Amino acid sequence: MVAEVVTQEKRLKACVEQIINELHEEFPNAEFLLEAETYSDEDAIIRIYAHENVLNPISDKASELSLQLELKTGYFILPLVNSIEAYPIR
């Protein structure tokens, strides 16, 4: 049972890393934070911070990647996109 939970956590981590890596490749100036807690149905929440001129494209790409991984793995990873000005780490 413990091994199964660990395996699921590793798979979820791999999915989160895949989304972040793909987005970072296309949007190198974006910043990413993983939320410690989820709201309800999400398996993970990624907060994405980007410049105003790429908010729509990065949001679209993040949603697309999230949906692809959800259909493939069953994990619901919620991407929340904000302006880089809201990035809490300075």
ChimeraX attribute file (.defattr): number of C-alpha atoms within 10 A of each C-alpha:
attribute: neighborCount
match mode: 1-to-1
recipient: residues
	/A:1	6
	/A:2	7
	/A:3	8
	/A:4	9
	/A:5	10
	/A:6	11
	/A:7	12
	/A:8	13
	/A:9	13
	/A:10	12
	/A:11	14
	/A:12	20
	/A:13	12
	/A:14	12
	/A:15	21
	/A:16	22
	/A:17	12
	/A:18	15
	/A:19	20
	/A:20	22
	/A:21	13
	/A:22	14
	/A:23	21
	/A:24	15
	/A:25	10
	/A:26	12
	/A:27	16
	/A:28	11
	/A:29	13
	/A:30	21
	/A:31	20
	/A:32	17
	/A:33	15
	/A:34	14
	/A:35	12
	/A:36	8
	/A:37	10
	/A:38	14
	/A:39	10
	/A:40	7
	/A:41	10
	/A:42	12
	/A:43	16
	/A:44	22
	/A:45	19
	/A:46	20
	/A:47	16
	/A:48	24
	/A:49	24
	/A:50	23
	/A:51	15
	/A:52	11
	/A:53	9
	/A:54	15
	/A:55	17
	/A:56	12
	/A:57	12
	/A:58	22
	/A:59	19
	/A:60	14
	/A:61	16
	/A:62	23
	/A:63	18
	/A:64	14
	/A:65	19
	/A:66	21
	/A:67	17
	/A:68	14
	/A:69	19
	/A:70	14
	/A:71	10
	/A:72	9
	/A:73	12
	/A:74	12
	/A:75	21
	/A:76	19
	/A:77	24
	/A:78	21
	/A:79	25
	/A:80	15
	/A:81	21
	/A:82	17
	/A:83	16
	/A:84	16
	/A:85	11
	/A:86	11
	/A:87	16
	/A:88	8
	/A:89	6
	/A:90	5
